Amino acid sequence: MGIPGSGLAKGLAVTLRTMTRKSHTAQYPDAQPELPPRTRGVIGLFEENCTVCMLCARECPDWCIYIDSHKETVPPAAPGGRERSRNVLDRFAIDFALCMYCGICIEVCPFDALFWSPEFEYAEEDIRDLTHERDKLRAWMWTVPAPPALDPRAEEPKEIAAARKAADKLAAAEAAAEAARAEAESGPDGNGAAS
């Protein structure tokens, strides 16, 4: 057993030690805080990537994502093709009064339509105003920081390698076609077109 009152003395020592240090108060509204790069503030929606697959709404543990859509028929891309139907987004809303900022919706989105924004100043006087509709979620999208640069020692992504290979193949085919065209214009004897 220790000395009676030693815990109280240790607690008072910690209090006295912190009382003698100078405090570093950030004057918040006037000076914006330095936020870490992966800060979870609000969720932004990149509407063009949303296919209304409903994965985000199904996986949300708080059920705070509301999505409405309808189907439209798209004419065939080529003559003789068949018509296709596609989902069109009517409503996409997130109720930030219910959201617990777990990020599951962002992780499960297969088409990269949802992103974290570091913006945190979206307090409202009425709790009903914390349900952000798609136009407000779209506005948050422009505050999303750019992704970090790739590691220069990393292997090139296979998508970029495939795109580069296809571009090189296309450039080689165009160069061969240009050479064939130049040869045809100069003629067989090299003095211009054959007469």
Disulfide bonds with the S-S distance in Angstrom:
none
